[in-house]
Amino acid sequence: MKRNILTAIMMAVMALLLPFAAAASDNKDEAGEKSGAFDAQGIIFDHLGDRYGWELPFNHHKSIPLPVIVWGTDGLHVFSSARVEHGKEYRDGNTIFRVAGTDSPYKGKVVEIVNEEEVKPVLDISITKNVCGVFVSVLVVIWAVMSVARWHRRQGMKAPRKMTGAIEFVILFIYDGVIKPTLKNKANKFAPYLLTVFLFILVMNLLGLIVIFPGGANLTGNIAVTLVLALITFFITNIFATKHYWKEIFNPEVPWWLKWPLPIMPVIEMFGVFTKPAALTVRLFANMMGGHMIVIVLTLLIFIFAAMGPVVTGATAVVSIMFSVFMLLIDVLVSFIQAYVFTMLSTLFIAFGQEDGHHEHKDDGHSLAHSQTLSTDSTVKTV
């Protein structure tokens, strides 16, 4: 039984790695024709970056066309990405568009050609692979949440099973284990955002591990995506913050010589306000980008060592596939961990903004009085 499961996993991973292999082979041929070298760096960044089409499974030369939406010198232009694939030029009216090559400062971007030579950048709001991947992730999250809501609307408080039960378990795990203990009576106010961001990041992470459609978009490995999520947490933390939170930033309870004549502590506290979203951005981006890059590099080792003969190539292929299986399994775990860490840190940052000094002092006094009462009662009972 265990052998069958391991064989199935190996076959699945080999199937997932085939697009990388096909792409590597194609790029190797192209690079060999141009420079006689295997461009591993170009292949890595080609898969980790964004593009205007969504490549088909096991066929690197064809892709699912996506809409290109650009604003040129003569207005708005909308056309299919298939018209500018593989270095082709597309004329729309009097304007010519193409994707800039590797020798251009606008590499990989749609540009406008002026006077048949001059390249001019355009305002690009196209539905690229990453944008389409975000749409797919949003639809999956909506389906997941609505399936749980639909179950309880029909079945009441009866526990769901199968996939719906697993989704509810994840939701309750985050709410009862992270949000409720941290935010306490304000948990219901911020739970919708925190649960949504957890599911959204988790779905993007898992879809990014699938190299074929509808997966393969490196969303959380794109720093623009993680920056937007971190900025949302930043705005929620500071817009809904209490007066005590801002007081502790501009007038913290420290010795006066740390605030005047040089505002050392206020500057440090204000600096900390902006380092929190930066930490959220880089943490998620770096971990997910690193995981994708390791799997691609392990696959490319097969083609890098191909020049050393069939024996070395075969041994490298076995080792690369085994380590790729291990890394993909680790990446599945990392997908959950990074979604959990982002949500946990966001919850903590929001909780910092909800601190109220007056209530804390009252609660501390009440707790002290209550503990003193319990101590007195226990002493009396002991006596």
Solvent accessible surface area in square Angstrom, and as a share of the most:
residue,aa,sasa,rsa
1,M,172,0.77
2,K,175,0.74
3,R,196,0.71
4,N,101,0.52
5,I,87,0.44
6,L,107,0.53
7,T,74,0.43
8,A,61,0.47
9,I,59,0.30
10,M,54,0.24
11,M,118,0.53
12,A,53,0.41
13,V,9,0.05
14,M,85,0.38
15,A,42,0.32
16,L,45,0.22
17,L,12,0.06
18,L,99,0.49
19,P,18,0.11
20,F,18,0.07
21,A,26,0.20
22,A,34,0.26
23,A,0,0.00
24,A,0,0.00
25,S,46,0.30
26,D,30,0.15
27,N,31,0.16
28,K,73,0.31
29,D,85,0.44
30,E,81,0.36
31,A,14,0.11
32,G,37,0.35
33,E,151,0.68
34,K,176,0.75
35,S,87,0.56
36,G,63,0.61
37,A,59,0.45
38,F,47,0.20
39,D,71,0.37
40,A,25,0.20
41,Q,125,0.56
42,G,27,0.26
43,I,2,0.01
44,I,22,0.11
45,F,112,0.47
46,D,56,0.29
47,H,25,0.11
48,L,12,0.06
49,G,30,0.29
50,D,66,0.34
51,R,52,0.19
52,Y,22,0.08
53,G,7,0.07
54,W,3,0.01
55,E,21,0.09
56,L,65,0.32
57,P,51,0.32
58,F,106,0.44
59,N,57,0.29
60,H,39,0.18
61,H,98,0.44
62,K,126,0.54
63,S,25,0.16
64,I,57,0.29
65,P,70,0.44
66,L,16,0.08
67,P,56,0.35
68,V,0,0.00
69,I,35,0.18
70,V,0,0.00
71,W,137,0.48
72,G,9,0.08
73,T,82,0.47
74,D,87,0.45
75,G,14,0.13
76,L,99,0.49
77,H,14,0.06
78,V,87,0.50
79,F,14,0.06
80,S,40,0.26
81,S,1,0.01
82,A,39,0.31
83,R,122,0.44
84,V,3,0.02
85,E,41,0.18
86,H,132,0.59
87,G,59,0.57
88,K,104,0.44
89,E,93,0.42
90,Y,39,0.15
91,R,147,0.54
92,D,39,0.20
93,G,60,0.57
94,N,145,0.75
95,T,7,0.04
96,I,26,0.13
97,F,0,0.00
98,R,77,0.28
99,V,39,0.23
100,A,7,0.06
101,G,39,0.38
102,T,113,0.66
103,D,136,0.71
104,S,25,0.16
105,P,123,0.78
106,Y,79,0.30
107,K,123,0.52
108,G,37,0.36
109,K,117,0.50
110,V,3,0.02
111,V,1,0.01
112,E,7,0.03
113,I,16,0.08
114,V,43,0.25
115,N,127,0.65
116,E,150,0.67
117,E,148,0.66
118,E,101,0.45
119,V,45,0.26
120,K,83,0.35
121,P,67,0.42
122,V,27,0.15
123,L,116,0.58
124,D,50,0.26
125,I,105,0.53
126,S,9,0.06
127,I,44,0.22
128,T,20,0.12
129,K,9,0.04
130,N,10,0.05
131,V,53,0.30
132,C,26,0.16
133,G,2,0.02
134,V,40,0.23
135,F,102,0.42
136,V,29,0.16
137,S,0,0.00
138,V,58,0.33
139,L,119,0.59
140,V,54,0.31
141,V,12,0.07
142,I,91,0.46
143,W,136,0.48
144,A,10,0.07
145,V,60,0.35
146,M,85,0.38
147,S,12,0.08
148,V,16,0.09
149,A,42,0.33
150,R,83,0.30
151,W,67,0.24
152,H,51,0.23
153,R,163,0.60
154,R,178,0.65
155,Q,84,0.37
156,G,35,0.34
157,M,177,0.79
158,K,120,0.51
159,A,74,0.58
160,P,13,0.08
161,R,189,0.69
162,K,187,0.79
163,M,121,0.54
164,T,28,0.16
165,G,16,0.16
166,A,51,0.39
167,I,18,0.09
168,E,30,0.14
169,F,139,0.58
170,V,31,0.18
171,I,31,0.16
172,L,89,0.45
173,F,108,0.45
174,I,0,0.00
175,Y,46,0.17
176,D,83,0.43
177,G,48,0.46
178,V,8,0.04
179,I,0,0.00
180,K,89,0.38
181,P,73,0.46
182,T,41,0.24
183,L,9,0.05
184,K,132,0.56
185,N,136,0.70
186,K,65,0.28
187,A,0,0.00
188,N,113,0.58
189,K,117,0.49
190,F,8,0.03
191,A,8,0.06
192,P,87,0.55
193,Y,44,0.17
194,L,0,0.00
195,L,31,0.15
196,T,73,0.42
197,V,5,0.03
198,F,7,0.03
199,L,14,0.07
200,F,30,0.12
201,I,0,0.00
202,L,13,0.06
203,V,20,0.12
204,M,1,0.00
205,N,0,0.00
206,L,57,0.29
207,L,29,0.14
208,G,6,0.06
209,L,20,0.10
210,I,64,0.33
211,V,27,0.16
212,I,48,0.24
213,F,87,0.36
214,P,62,0.39
215,G,1,0.01
216,G,15,0.15
217,A,6,0.05
218,N,6,0.03
219,L,4,0.02
220,T,2,0.01
221,G,1,0.01
222,N,44,0.22
223,I,87,0.44
224,A,56,0.43
225,V,24,0.14
226,T,0,0.00
227,L,79,0.39
228,V,85,0.49
229,L,13,0.07
230,A,0,0.00
231,L,65,0.32
232,I,68,0.35
233,T,2,0.01
234,F,33,0.14
235,F,104,0.43
236,I,29,0.15
237,T,6,0.03
238,N,21,0.11
239,I,124,0.63
240,F,94,0.39
241,A,20,0.15
242,T,31,0.18
243,K,184,0.78
244,H,42,0.19
245,Y,17,0.06
246,W,82,0.29
247,K,76,0.32
248,E,48,0.22
249,I,7,0.03
250,F,119,0.50
251,N,75,0.39
252,P,5,0.03
253,E,133,0.60
254,V,42,0.24
255,P,69,0.43
256,W,166,0.58
257,W,146,0.51
258,L,36,0.18
259,K,54,0.23
260,W,169,0.59
261,P,99,0.62
262,L,122,0.61
263,P,66,0.41
264,I,78,0.40
265,M,41,0.18
266,P,19,0.12
267,V,93,0.53
268,I,94,0.48
269,E,60,0.27
270,M,54,0.24
271,F,139,0.58
272,G,22,0.21
273,V,8,0.05
274,F,114,0.48
275,T,51,0.30
276,K,52,0.22
277,P,14,0.09
278,A,52,0.40
279,A,47,0.36
280,L,2,0.01
281,T,6,0.04
282,V,83,0.47
283,R,113,0.41
284,L,2,0.01
285,F,48,0.20
286,A,50,0.39
287,N,64,0.33
288,M,4,0.02
289,M,39,0.17
290,G,28,0.27
291,G,9,0.09
292,H,25,0.11
293,M,62,0.28
294,I,79,0.40
295,V,8,0.04
296,I,5,0.03
297,V,56,0.32
298,L,29,0.14
299,T,3,0.02
300,L,3,0.02
301,L,54,0.27
302,I,32,0.16
303,F,39,0.16
304,I,80,0.41
305,F,66,0.27
306,A,37,0.29
307,A,102,0.79
308,M,122,0.54
309,G,24,0.23
310,P,118,0.74
311,V,124,0.71
312,V,55,0.31
313,T,32,0.19
314,G,36,0.35
315,A,57,0.44
316,T,19,0.11
317,A,25,0.19
318,V,88,0.51
319,V,77,0.44
320,S,3,0.02
321,I,25,0.13
322,M,114,0.51
323,F,108,0.45
324,S,0,0.00
325,V,12,0.07
326,F,115,0.48
327,M,32,0.14
328,L,23,0.12
329,L,100,0.50
330,I,61,0.31
331,D,6,0.03
332,V,61,0.35
333,L,100,0.50
334,V,34,0.19
335,S,0,0.00
336,F,82,0.34
337,I,76,0.39
338,Q,18,0.08
339,A,0,0.00
340,Y,69,0.26
341,V,26,0.15
342,F,3,0.01
343,T,0,0.00
344,M,63,0.28
345,L,29,0.15
346,S,0,0.00
347,T,0,0.00
348,L,65,0.32
349,F,25,0.11
350,I,0,0.00
351,A,19,0.14
352,F,86,0.36
353,G,0,0.00
354,Q,20,0.09
355,E,66,0.29
356,D,44,0.23
357,G,6,0.06
358,H,140,0.62
359,H,108,0.48
360,E,74,0.33
361,H,130,0.58
362,K,138,0.58
363,D,87,0.45
364,D,91,0.47
365,G,37,0.36
366,H,134,0.60
367,S,65,0.42
368,L,106,0.53
369,A,52,0.41
370,H,100,0.45
371,S,56,0.36
372,Q,103,0.46
373,T,74,0.43
374,L,99,0.49
375,S,64,0.41
376,T,80,0.47
377,D,63,0.33
378,S,57,0.37
379,T,76,0.44
380,V,102,0.59
381,K,172,0.73
382,T,118,0.69
383,V,153,0.88
